[in-house]
């Protein structure tokens, strides 16, 4: 049985925007498939508009993340349920896309790896567990902690953010509920009011879509600002299979104007380092000289090309 304080806290759940029932969809169970598709598409179309309203907040958060990562800090996502899984997904994709190490972009989910495929009951309610995740990760003041919680009140996430704030790490909260509890004492609240869900309370829908869009922005724009791209080309990808090798060759062709055979040879000679291969071709350097040039330019291709 819960005590009176817990009952009062839970009583507010029904007032959250993500928990409210949208009257437009009260006949959901008798709609045809065609009507359901139209309804979902209409509902989802509202999400980018909601994200657009908080772009200034996202911008400030990204600027702060870039500043800390340039000092050697890490980007750390933490969430529960759908929110946690989306954080894990975004972190996992940063490695192959931008060649960051597993230590640079990290994600924690309430309940651990088992929670990626199964519901782990009660894990999200453990305030102390969120703090312990960051204690075990040896959190520092250079790190950036992004708490992800549709409700804006998940204890596991709030425990992590409270510890991060106390330690002096950068704190960011991503939620779908305005004026959330989570947003009260952090550096950068991002509250995307995606509104009531088509299926009442199912925050894997619009709320999840909003979180994915914002996480895409955070990781992608941060990596662009860290020099992980050349124009809009993914020049820091990891060449780990045939598909990615083909993509790397095409990127080198596009960046340099080289033929496919020239791009393929440069990629091979560079040790599968796309940035190095690009400089080899554009500056007529060998791999070692191109690598040195890139290093002296903070691993930024455009800066390396401009260096006399």
N, C-alpha and C positions, 0 to 999 in steps of 0.2 A: 504493500500500500504506500502511496506517495504521501508526503507531508503537505501541510497547507501551502507552504511556499512553492513547492513543486507544482501543486494543482493550479495555483494562480498563474505561474509561468506558462504552463501548458494551455491554460485557458485562453491565452493571447494568440495561440497558434491559428485559431480559426479566423483571426482578424488580418492575418498576413495576406498580401495580394496574391501570392502564389497558391494559397489555400482556398481562395474564394471560388464560388461557383458562377460560371458565366452563363447567364440565362439564354444566350444565343444558341447554346448547344444542349438544351435540356431534352431534346428528342434524339440524342445521339444514337441510342440503341435501336431506333427504328429507321434510321437513315439508310439509303442505298449506298453501295460502295462509291458510286459516282459522287453522291452528295457528301460523303465522308471525306473523299479526296479534296473536293472543293473547299470544305470547311477547314481541313488541316492546312491546306495551302494558304488560305486567307489568313488563318491564325498565325502561321509562321511568317507571313509577309510583314507583320507588325514588329518583328524582332529587330531588324536592321535600323528601323526608325527609332526604336528605344535606345539602341546602342549609340546612334548618332547624337543623341541628347547629352551623352556623358563623355564625348570625345575629349573635351578639355581635361577631365579628370584622368582619363587614360593617358593622355599626353604627359601630364605631370608625373604620373607613376612611372612611365617608361623612361623619362629623363633621369629620374632618381635611380632607377635600376641600372641604366647605362653607366652612370657615375660610379656606382659601387662595383659593378663588374669590371670596369677599367682599373679598379684598385685591387682586383683579384677576388672580389666577392662572388658568391654563388646565387643563382636563382632557384628558390625552393618553393614548390607548390605543396599545399596540404589541404585535404578535404575528405569528405565521407560520401559513400554511395556514388551516385552519378557524378557529383562534383569532384570527388576524389579520383574517379576513373578518368574523367576528362583531363585532370591535372597530370595523371600518370601518362596518358596518351600524348599530351603535348610535350612533356619532358622526354619521353622515349623517342619522339621524332626529331628532336633537336640534334641528336648525335649524327645520324646518317645524313641529315640535311645540311648541317652547318659544321660538322666535325668538332663539336664540343665534346668534352669527356663526360663520363657518367657523374663525375664529381662537380661539374660546373652547373648543370641543370638537374635538379633532383625533385622527386615527388614522393609524398607520403599519403597513404590512404588508411583511414580508420579500419582496423581489422587486418592490416597487412596484405600480403599477396593473395591470400585466400579470398579477400573481399573483392578482388578483380572479377571473379566469376560467381561468387556466392554471396548472399546476404549474411553478414556477420552481426547478429542481433546484439544491440547494446553498445557496440564499439563506438558509435558516434557520440554517445552520451558520456564518455570518459574524458573529462576535462584534463586530468593529470596525464593521460596518455599522449595528448597532443603536445604538452610541454616536454615529456620524456623523449618523443621523437627527435626534437630539436636539441635536447641535451646530448643524446647519443650521437647526433650528427655534428657535435662540436660547433654549434652556431657561434658566429663572431659578429662584430659590429659592421663588418663589410658586407654581410649577407643580406639578401632580400627575401622576405617571406610573404608569399601570396596565399592568403586564406581564401578558400572557395566554399561558399555555402549558400545555396539558394534561399534558405530561410533567414540567413543572417544571424542565427542564434545557436548553431551547432556547437555544443560544449567542447568536443575534440578540437575543432578549429579555433575556437576562442581561447582555449588553453594554450595552444601553440602561439597565437598572436600576442597574448598577454606576456608570455615568456620572452618572445622576440622583442617586444616593446621595452620590457624591463632591462633587457640586455643591451639595447641600443641598436639592434638590427633594423633595417627598413621594413615597415609593415604596410601591407596592401590588403584590402578586403574586397572580394568580388561577390556580390549578392544580387538577388532579384527583388529585394524588398526595400523600399525607401525607409530612411530613418531607422535602420536596423540596429540592434544591440551591438553587433559586431563592428559597426562603423564608428562607434562613439569615441574610441580612444586609440586610433591607429593613424598612421601618417597619410595614407591615401585611400579613402573609401571610393569604390566604384560600384554604384548602385544602379543597375539596369532594370528599370521598371517594365518588365516584359508583360505584366498584367496576369489576370487569371488564365489558367490553362484550359485548353479545349476539354481535356479529361481532368476534372477538378483535382488539384493537388499533385498531379503527376509531373514533377519538376524535371523529368528527363526530356520533356517536350520543349516548350518555348524557353523556359529557363535554361535548360541544358544547351539549347542552340545559342542563346545569348552568351553563355559562358564560353562555349567553343569559339565564337567569333572574337570575344575579347582576348582569350588566351592566344588565339592566332595572332592578334595584333601585338600583344605583349612580347611573345617570343620572336616573331618575325621581324618586327621593327627594331627590337633590341639588337638582334643579330645583324641587321642592316647597318645600324649605327656603330656596331663593333667591327665593321669592315669585312663581314662574312660574304658580301656580294660584290659583284662588279656590274654596275648598271642593275638590271633586273635578272642577272644570271647567277645561278647557284654555283659559285666558284670554289666553295669549301665543302662540297659534298664528299662523302666517303665512297670510294670505288670498291664495292664489296661483292658485286655480282655482274653478270653480263649486261643486264638492263642498265645498271648504273655506269658501267664502262661505256656503253653506247651513248648514254646521256652526257657523260663527261667529254667524249670526243666531239659531240655536237656543240656543247658549250664552248669548247676551245675553237672550233670552226667559226662559230658566231662571233666570238670575242676578237679573233685575229684575222679572219678572212682566209685562213689557211685551207688547203684541201683536206679531205678526210684522211688521206694517207699521212700527210704532214702532221695533222693533229694527233693521229694515233701514235706516231713515232715519238712525238714530243711528250705525250702522256706516259708512254713506256719509259722514256729516258728520264722523266722527272720523278719516277717512282710512284706514279699515280697521284701526283699532287697537281691539281688542275691550275692553281694559281701560278705555280712554278712553270708549268708548261706554257701558259699564256705569255709570261715574261720572256721565256726562252725564244718564242717565236717573234714577239713584237720588238724585242731588243737585241736579237741575235746573240744570246748568251748561252753558255752551257748551264747545266742544271745547278751546279755548285754556285756559280756567280748569280744566277737568277734567285736562288734560295737566299743568298746573302743580301741581295738587293731588297727582297721582300721583307726579310727580317729587319733591316734598317728602316723600313717604311711602316713599321708596326703591323706587318702582314696585310697591308691594304694595297690592292693591285693599282688603283688609280694613283695613289700617292707614290708608289714605286715607279710608275711610268713617268711621273712628273719630276722625279728626283734627277738632278743633273750629276 
